[in-house]
Amino acid sequence: MSVLIKNGTIVNADQSFQADVLCADGKIQEIGSNISAPSGAEIIDAAGQYVMPGGIDPHTHMQLPFMGTVASEDFYTGTAAGLAGGTTMIIDFVIPAPQQNIMEAYHQWREWSQKAVADYSFHVAITWWDETVHADMQTLVEKYGVNSFKHFMAYKGAIMATDEILVNSFNRALELGAICTVHAENGDMVAQLQNKIFEMGITGPEGHPLSRPPEVEGEAASRAISIANVYGVPLYVVHVSTKQSLEAITRARNAGQKVFGEVLAGHLLIDESVYLDKNFESAAAHVMSPPFRAKEHQDALWKGILSGNLQTTATDHACFCNDQKAAGKDDFRITPNGTAGIENRMEVLWHHGVNTGLFNMNEFVKLTSTNAAQIFNIYPRKGTISVGADADIVVWDPEATKTISAKTHHQNIDFNIFEGMKVKGCASHTISAAKVVYANGELKVERGAGKYIDRPAYASFYQGLDVQAEINKPKSVNR
């Protein structure tokens, strides 16, 4: 079975042009003018539409065990919802419990992910340290195609990575040709502020952002960047939500350090006023970390995108329904952290980015697909419409309109943080592995059709430098 997309405009990160696209056997087989349809081919007429690489969401949490519950969205429903919005691949997270064997956790997540309907890969979190973790990191890189390791600088008493863990893990990642990622919040400060605010009698969702002020994130981002700089390892800062974090990233990049920044669609469009909603369910629905911020931070984040200091967009998709959020009814500290967004990320970014003239279609493709593919070393297999690439494609109708609502979305959650937002520009068709999996509002997914994607290690970051010799080398003294 093959799929022929005719009469559309191909939009890649670097160029746009009119051409037909023939897909078969999971790959893009031919790009050209007036391609003849093979016998039995499914034909999509994309006249007036754009043919773009499928979205890559580099930050999701499907079926996540967290804060005493498990996310309502699993790998089947979550990847299906992604396909409905044009996202054809996710990079999720393996998060070992404290002292849990890293490989045991990895295999558990691989088992859960077997039901995925779209392609997926994993970052692996380093939540503790000993010699087994040191060895397992090598196994993950060399045998299982993991080239990124996550470090939570928050969630003290649970999965927080101390500075000692960061130092050990960053150094090991450098040896293996892997990139480090960080959730940048000072966990010690958060824990203290949470207790202080709760003891002041502020127990509802409004206490959540008060316990995680912007400076908490900025300090942690600066610290992680400094540690990465000492070891020379590339760093990827997830869900940047404050101008303080952005400023730290910008300084480092201007100094020549290899630092990347990710921004969530939600942080670009939703501000902290949501926590003051008198309706508990509405306010608690938005509890995530880092929290939604004041508008000045949103303005800074948009500028970060335009300046190139924030390279990717994600969702941090972690779904907890109203009944799960209710655990924090009288104590915001135990409200499960997380919001949804995988189905709507591309729509809201197109509407508020391309339609407003902030960036063009090619830049949209960079932000939603190509940059993530390049940073995490799966380009040009992913992130481009080119012969030989995986046939993961979204056909985008710039004239289509919709009103986002929990009543109509495909996400397995009973609210939507973008509820009521009207957008213009949506996926009309999504192709995954050369199969039409979404067409004009109808999902056509197959349980388990998604493939695990290996991400090879990067070329050596050492570049032949004997680090220890450099450290031990006598230093000249200027007098």
N, C-alpha and C positions, 0 to 999 in steps of 0.2 A: 504494500500500500504506500502511495506517495501523496504529497500535498504540493500543489502548485499555487503560489500566490501571484496574481497577475495585476498589472496596472497600478501598483503602489509606488510610493516614493521611499526608497531605503534611506534610513537615517542612522548613520554610525557616529561615533564620537568625533571623527575627523572629517567627514564629508556626507553629503546627501546627493542622491541621484535616482532617477527613475529606472526601474528594472523589474523583471520578474524573478521569482526565487523558487527553485525546485528543491523539495526536501524528500529524502527517502533514507531508510535504514539508519535513522537517528541523526543523520548529518545533512548539512546543506550541500547539495550535489552540483548545482549550477545556478549562476546568476547571469542574466542577460536579457536581451530584448526579444519579445515574441517567442518565448520558449513554448514548444509544443507539449501538450499534456500527455503523459504516458497513459496507457490503457488502465482504466480503473482509478485514475488519480482523483483526489478530492480537490476541487478548484475553489479558491477564494478570490473574489473580485475585490481588490483593495483600492479601486479608483477613489481618489480624493482622500485617501488615508495614508498613514505612515507605517512603514515596516521597520521595526526596531528590535534590537537584541532584547530578549526577555530580561526582566528585572532580576537583580541579585540583591537579596536582603541579607547583609552580612551579620545581622544581630537579631536572632530569635531565640525563644525559649519554649519549645513545644514539650508538653507532658512534664513540665518542670516540678519536681518535689521541692516545696519551698515554704517556709514559715508555717509548718504544721498542716499543709494541704498540698494538693497537686493541681497544676494548671489545668483548666477545663479544655483547652485546645490540645489535641494530640497531633502526631505527625501526619495522620490521614486528613483530619479536618483542617489543620493549619495550612498544609501545602495546597490543599484544594482551594481554600480561600485565597491563597496567594495567586494561584492560576487565574482565578476570576478577576483579579486586579492587574494581571500582566506580569507577575513575579514568578519566574520559572525555576529559581534556585534559592535555597536558604543556606546560611552557615549558622548552625545551632551551637550549643555549648554542652560539653560534658562537664559536670560539676561534682567532683568527688566530695563526699562528706569528710569532715575532719578525721584523719587517720585511715580513711578508706583507701585500699589499694587502687592506684590510678588505672591500671589495666582492667580491673574488675568493673570500675565505673564506666570506662570506655565501652566495654562489651555490653553492659546493661543498656546504655544509650543506643548502641547499634541494634540491639534487639528491639527496643521500642520503635526505632525509626524504620523498621522493615515495612511498615504499612504506608509509608510516604508515597504520594502520587506524583511528586516532582523531585528533581535532583536535590541533593543535600550534602553537606560536609560538616565537620565539627572543629571548633576551637576546643582545647582542653584546658580546664582551669587547674592551676596549681594552688591548692588550699593548705598544704602542709609540706614538710620537707624531711627527707632522710635519704639514704643511699639508694633505696628502692625507687624513689621518685626520680632521682638522677638517672638511673638506668632505664626506667620506663619511658622517660622523655625521648631517649634515643630509639627505643622500639617503636614509639608512636610516629616519629619522623621517618624512620627508614623502612618500616614494615607496613604502616597503616596510612601513610600520606597525610599526616597532620603537620602543618608548618606554622601553627600559631598557638600560643599559650596565653591563657587569660589569668589576670590577677585582680581579685576583688580587694580594694583597699578599704572597703566598708564591711558592715555586718560583723562587728566585733563579737567574739564568742561563738562564731559559727564558721564562716568560710573566709574570714578576713586574712589576707596575706600580710604578714609583718614585713618590716624593712629587711630583715634577715632572709626571709623567704624570697623577696624580690631580688636581692643581691644574688642569691644562689641560683634562682631560676633564670634571671636575665643572663648571667654568665654561661649557664648551660645552653640556653637557647642560642647564644652567639656561637658556641662551639658546633652546634648542630645545623646552623643555617636556618633558624626559625625566627619569626617575628614575635615580639611580646605585645600583648594588649592589656590595658588597665581600665578598670572601673575606678575613676579617680574621685574618692571622697575620703576624708580623714575619719576613719572609723572610731578612733578614740574620742575625737571631738563630738561626733554624732551621738555616740552612746551617752556621753556626759550631758549634752544638750537635751537629748530626749528625756532623760530623767529629770533634769531641771525644769523643763517646760511642763511635764506631766505633774510634777509636785507643785507647780504654780496653779494647778487647777485647769489647765488647758489640755483636755483629753480627747477632743474630736479631731477630725481630719485637718482642721486649721493649724494644729500643732506640728503637722508633718513638715511643711516647708520651713517653719521657724527653727526646727531642729537640724536643718540642713541648709544653712545660709550659703550664699555664693562663695564666700571665702573658704569654706570647708572643701569645696571642689577645687578651687584655684590652688590652694596649698598642696593638695594631693597631686594634682597634675604637674605642678612645678617640681615636686619631689621625685615623682616617677621619671620625669624628663631628665632631671639631674643624674639619677642613677643610671639611666640608659646611656646618657652621654659619657659617663665614666667608662662604661664597658664597650661603648661603640655599637650597641645593638639597636636596630630599628624599633620604633615604638608606635603603637596605634592606640590612640585615646578614644574610647567608646563614648557614646552619648554625651558629647560636649554640650553643656547647657548654659554656661555662663561666659561673660566677657573676660573674666579672670582666667579661666582655662584657655580660652581662645588666645588671649594675650601671651600666655606662657608658650603655647604651641607656635605662635607667630614669631616670638623672639628666637626660639630654638631653630625654626626653619630658616630664619634670616641669617642665623649664625652657621648654617650649613648642616645642621643636624637632621637626620632622617626621622622625622616625626610626622605622623598622619593623624587627622582628626575626622571623627564621624559625628553627624548630627541626626537627631530623630525628627521625623516629620512633625510629631506632636510638639516638640520643643520649639519649632519654628512658628507654630500657629496657635498655640494655647498658652494662656498666661495664668499666673498664680491666683487670680480671682476665683477660679473654680473651687478652691478649697474653702471659700467663704459661703458657699451655697448652703442655705438653711436645711435643704433636704439632704439627710445623711447619705443616702445611697448615691446621689449625684456627686457629692463631694468625695466620698470614699472611692468612687469609681476611678478617680484621677490620682489616687495615691500610688506613686512610683518613685524610684530613686535613680538619678537625682530628680527632684520635683519640677513641676512647671514653674517658670520664673516670671519676673516682671518684664514688661514690654521692652525695657532698655536692653535686656539680654537678647530678646528675640531680634531686635534691630542689629545687634552685634553679630549674631549668628548668620543672618542673611548676608551681611558684609563679609563674614568669614568664607562663605560659599563663593561670593563674587571675587574675592581676592585670591582664591585657590588655597587658602590655609585650612579649609575643611573640604575634604575630597569625596566623602561618601555620605549617603543618606540611608537610614535604617529605621527600624520600628521598636526594637527591644520588645517584640511581641511576646507578652506573657499574660495569659488570660485568667482572671479570677472573677467569677460571677458575683452577683450581689450577695448571695447567701454566704459566699466565702469571705467577702469583704466585711461582712457583718461581725466577724470575729473581733474586729477592732472598734466595735460600737462605743465602748467606754474607755478604750485605750488605743490611741493612734499608733503606738509602738508595735502592736501586733497585727495591724492590718496588712494582709498579704500585698506586697508591692508588685504592681504590674498593670499594664494596659495593653490593648490590642492595636492593630493598625496595618497588618500585612496586606489586607485587601485594598486599602485606600491610599497607601503611601504614594503610588505613582500618580493617582488621580489628583490628590491635593497638591503635589509638587508641580504638576503640569498647570493646574488652574492658577495657583498663586505664584508660580515662577515663570513659565512660558507665556501664559496668557497676559500677564502683567508687563512682560518685556524685561524682567530681571535677568533672564538668561534665555538662550535660544534652544532649539531642539537638540542640536549636537551636544550642548552642555548638559541638557537633561539626560541624555544617554550616558554621558560620563558619570553623572551623579547617581544614577539609578542602577548602573550595570558595569560599564567598562572599567571605571576606577577600582571598584571592588575586585573585579576579575584580575586586574593587573597587580594590585597590592597583595592579593592572596595567591598569586602565581597560578592562575588557571586561564590566563589569556594566551593565545586567541581561541582556545577551546570554547570559552564562554566570553560574553561581552562584546561580540561583534557579529555582524551579518557578513560572512565571507565563506568562500568555498572551503569545505573541510571542517568548519566549526560545527559544534552541536546545533541541531535544528531546534533551538529554544528561541521562540520568536513571539513578539506581540504585535498584532495589527491594531493600530491606534486611530480611532475616529476622533478628529479634533472638534467635530461639531456635535458629538453626542453629549447629552446632559443628564444629570441625575442628582437626586438629593440623598445624601448618605444617611442611612438609618439602620439601627439594630433590627428593625422589623424586616428588612430586606437583605441585609448582608449575609455572607456565607460563613462568617466567623462563629465559632462555637462559644458565644458569650452574649449576655443579655443586655449589654449597653455598648455604645460606640462613642468614643471621645470626640468624634467629628459629627455627632448627631445634628442633623438639620442643615449641614453645610451643603450648598449647591455648587456643583463643579461642572465645568465644560471641558470635555476631553476624557475619553475612557477607552478601555480595551474593547474592541468588537470581537476579536478572535485571539486566542492564545494557543500556540503550538509548542508542545514539549516532546522532545525526541522524535520529531517529524510526525507527530500525531496531533490532530486538532482536539484539544482537551477543554476548550471553552469557546462557545460560539453564540453571540447575540443573546447573552443572559443565561445560557444553558451549559452546565458543567457536564463533561463526558469523561470522567476520570476513572482510572483503574487502580484499585487498591494494590499497593506494592510496586507500582510501575516506576517509581522514582529510583534513581541509582545513587549509590555513594560515590562521591567524587574525590579521588586522591588529589592532594595539593603538594607537589614536590617541594623539597627543601630549596632554599635560595642558594645561589652561588656563595661561596665562603665570604663572610663579612670580614675575616681577618686580612684578606688580600696579602698573604705571605708575611704578615707582621708577627714577630715573636713577642707577644705581649709581656711575658715575664721578663724577657731580656731588656725590653724598653723600660720597664719599671726599675730594674736593677742597675741600669746603665748610669755611670757617674754623671752628675749634672754640673755643668760649668756655673761658676758664680761670678756675676758682674760686680766689679768693685769701683 
